Amino acid sequence: MSERVQEVDNDPRVAEIRCRAIEVLGSEEAADAWIEKQSATLGASPREVLATGAGRNRVLLHLNGISRHRVA
């Protein structure tokens, strides 16, 4: 696990989203990359959005949308 990922796991907001991302994306590696990657939908990386007040809900809604599209 990279130092950056360990840092993410120490933040409970990010750790919660990471667990959901692993469920949706299928692997820890995919989830870790997704958390750091700039998202056109969110306007920033999920991790950056989580730093805002409404960030958790925005990121969860985004993940739920990804989940729906992967199942369809």
C-alpha positions as CSV (number, residue, x, y, z in Angstrom):
1,M,0.0,0.0,0.0
2,S,1.4,3.4,-1.0
3,E,2.1,6.2,1.5
4,R,-0.7,8.2,-0.2
5,V,-3.2,5.3,0.2
6,Q,-2.3,4.9,3.9
7,E,-2.9,8.7,4.3
8,V,-6.3,8.2,2.7
9,D,-7.2,5.3,5.0
10,N,-6.4,7.5,8.1
11,D,-9.2,9.9,7.1
12,P,-12.6,8.3,8.0
13,R,-14.4,10.2,5.3
14,V,-12.1,8.9,2.6
15,A,-11.9,5.4,4.1
16,E,-15.7,5.1,3.9
17,I,-15.7,6.2,0.3
18,R,-12.8,3.9,-0.5
19,C,-14.7,0.9,0.8
20,R,-17.7,1.8,-1.4
21,A,-15.4,2.4,-4.4
22,I,-13.8,-1.0,-3.9
23,E,-17.3,-2.6,-4.0
24,V,-18.3,-0.6,-7.2
25,L,-15.0,-0.8,-9.0
26,G,-13.9,-4.3,-8.0
27,S,-10.4,-3.8,-6.6
28,E,-8.4,-1.8,-4.2
29,E,-6.1,-0.6,-6.9
30,A,-9.0,0.7,-9.0
31,A,-10.6,2.4,-6.0
32,D,-7.3,4.1,-5.0
33,A,-6.7,5.4,-8.5
34,W,-10.3,6.6,-8.8
35,I,-10.1,8.5,-5.5
36,E,-7.0,10.5,-6.8
37,K,-8.2,11.0,-10.4
38,Q,-9.7,14.3,-11.5
39,S,-13.4,13.8,-12.2
40,A,-15.2,15.9,-14.8
41,T,-18.5,15.1,-13.1
42,L,-17.2,16.3,-9.7
43,G,-15.0,19.0,-11.0
44,A,-12.1,17.7,-8.9
45,S,-10.8,14.4,-7.6
46,P,-13.2,12.6,-5.2
47,R,-10.6,13.1,-2.4
48,E,-10.6,16.9,-3.0
49,V,-14.4,17.0,-3.0
50,L,-14.5,15.0,0.3
51,A,-12.7,18.0,1.9
52,T,-15.8,20.1,1.4
53,G,-18.9,20.2,3.6
54,A,-21.3,18.5,1.1
55,G,-18.5,16.4,-0.4
56,R,-19.4,13.0,1.1
57,N,-22.9,13.1,-0.4
58,R,-21.6,14.3,-3.8
59,V,-19.0,11.6,-4.0
60,L,-21.5,8.9,-2.9
61,L,-24.0,10.0,-5.5
62,H,-21.3,9.9,-8.1
63,L,-20.3,6.4,-7.1
64,N,-23.9,5.2,-7.1
65,G,-24.2,6.5,-10.7
66,I,-21.1,4.6,-11.7
67,S,-22.6,1.5,-10.0
68,R,-25.9,1.8,-11.9
69,H,-24.1,2.2,-15.2
70,R,-21.8,-0.8,-14.6
71,V,-24.8,-3.1,-13.9
72,A,-26.8,-1.9,-16.8
